[in-house]
């Protein structure tokens, strides 16, 4: 379970870093309207990523602790 948790946290950190760099690039190069669009899309991407990683972690927990779910 620890390996899956570490993988999920590492994946979340990588995605967050890429999205933050994208927003920074948008802030430096685009007009305010496109910057806000990039900010909203990054927020939605972050929410989707967190949801999917939480689902993956929960599935792994269910598989590893199958005897608790009886």
Secondary structure, 3 states (H helix, E strand, C coil): CHHHHHHHHHHHHHHHHHHHHHHHHHHHHCCHHHHHHHHHHHHHHHHHHHHHHHHHHHHHHHHHCHHHHC
